[in-house]
């Protein structure tokens, strides 16, 4: 039996809700990817060129620190979820990927978005981490009706 983990970053709670639905439907464990310093409403103001999220996303080397890392041992499949920021994954997702051993694991990307698609985010992750076995990606803006694999 395949053991599954849904790991997600959620700044406002939307992605967290979808991650919980997905974990329930897929029979997976749940792990919140959290920064050591939580994002405030001001941090998330993408219209402010000096907000924390804008500064992080305009710096390709930015890797926000994690509060804790998931123990990936024993999982065959890892779903990684996030809200789309600037058309791609928030850089805390890079921190998460770079902090774990994903050798031999099937990875499925999911995201929530107010307007962007997921293909650019998946393409960027595949290009940045060619060693990962990314099975695909799915935008979960609607109801999660089953396992997205």
C-alpha positions in Angstrom: 0.0 0.0 0.0 1.3 3.4 -1.0 1.8 5.9 1.8 1.0 9.5 0.8 1.7 12.9 2.2 0.0 16.2 1.4 2.5 19.0 2.2 1.1 22.5 1.6 1.9 26.1 2.1 -1.0 28.4 2.7 -0.8 32.1 3.4 -4.5 32.9 3.8 -6.1 29.6 4.5 -7.5 28.8 1.0 -4.8 26.3 0.0 -5.0 24.8 3.5 -8.7 24.0 2.9 -7.9 22.3 -0.4 -5.0 20.4 1.1 -7.3 19.0 3.8 -9.9 18.0 1.2 -7.2 16.3 -0.9 -5.7 14.4 2.1 -9.1 13.1 3.0 -9.9 12.0 -0.5 -6.4 10.5 -1.2 -6.1 8.8 2.2 -2.9 10.9 2.9 -1.2 12.4 5.9 -1.1 16.2 6.1 1.8 18.5 6.7 1.7 22.3 6.8 4.8 24.0 5.3 5.2 27.0 7.6 7.7 29.8 7.6 9.5 30.5 10.9 8.0 34.0 10.7 4.3 33.9 9.7 3.1 36.2 6.9 1.0 39.2 7.9 -1.6 40.9 5.7 1.0 43.6 4.9 3.6 41.0 4.0 1.2 39.6 1.4 0.3 42.9 -0.3 1.6 42.1 -3.8 0.9 45.7 -4.9 3.5 47.0 -2.5 6.9 46.7 -4.1 8.5 46.6 -0.5 6.2 44.0 1.0 7.9 40.8 2.2 6.2 38.6 -0.5 7.2 41.0 -3.3 10.8 41.2 -2.1 11.0 37.4 -1.8 9.5 36.7 -5.2 11.7 39.2 -7.0 14.9 37.6 -5.5 15.4 34.2 -7.2 17.8 33.2 -4.4 15.2 33.9 -1.6 14.6 30.8 0.6 12.3 31.6 3.5 13.2 29.5 6.6 10.9 26.7 7.6 9.5 26.3 11.1 10.0 22.5 10.7 10.6 20.0 8.0 8.4 17.0 7.3 9.8 13.6 7.9 9.5 12.2 4.3 10.8 8.7 5.1 8.2 6.0 4.3 6.2 8.1 1.9 5.9 6.9 -1.7 3.9 9.9 -3.0 4.2 13.5 -1.9 1.6 16.1 -3.0 3.1 19.7 -2.8 0.6 22.5 -2.7 0.7 26.3 -2.6 -1.0 29.4 -3.8 0.3 30.7 -7.1 2.5 33.8 -6.5 3.8 35.8 -9.5 2.8 32.9 -11.7 4.9 30.3 -9.9 5.4 28.6 -6.5 6.3 30.8 -3.5 10.0 30.5 -2.7 9.2 28.7 0.6 8.3 25.7 -1.7 11.9 25.8 -2.9 13.1 25.8 0.7 10.9 22.7 1.4 12.1 20.8 -1.7 15.7 21.7 -1.0 15.4 20.6 2.7 14.0 17.1 2.0 15.1 13.8 0.3 12.6 13.1 -2.4 14.6 10.3 -4.0 12.2 7.7 -5.5 9.1 9.6 -4.5 6.3 10.4 -6.9 5.4 14.1 -6.6 2.2 15.8 -7.6 1.9 19.5 -7.6 -1.4 21.3 -6.7 -2.2 25.0 -6.3 -4.9 27.5 -5.8 -5.0 30.8 -7.7 -7.1 33.8 -8.2 -6.3 34.0 -11.9 -3.1 32.2 -12.9 -2.9 28.7 -14.3 -0.6 26.1 -12.8 1.5 25.1 -15.9 4.1 27.8 -15.5 4.6 26.8 -11.8 5.0 23.1 -12.7 7.3 23.8 -15.6 9.5 26.0 -13.3 9.7 23.4 -10.6 10.6 20.7 -13.2 13.3 22.9 -14.7 14.8 23.8 -11.2 14.6 20.3 -9.9 15.1 17.9 -12.8 15.9 15.1 -10.4 12.3 15.1 -9.0 9.7 12.7 -10.4 6.9 15.3 -10.8 3.9 13.4 -12.2 1.9 16.6 -13.0 0.0 19.5 -11.6 -3.6 20.4 -10.9 -5.3 23.7 -10.0 -7.7 23.0 -7.1 -9.9 26.1 -7.2 -13.1 24.1 -7.1 -14.3 21.2 -5.0 -11.8 18.4 -4.6 -13.7 15.3 -5.8 -11.0 12.6 -5.5 -7.3 11.8 -5.6 -5.7 14.1 -8.2 -3.1 11.6 -9.3 
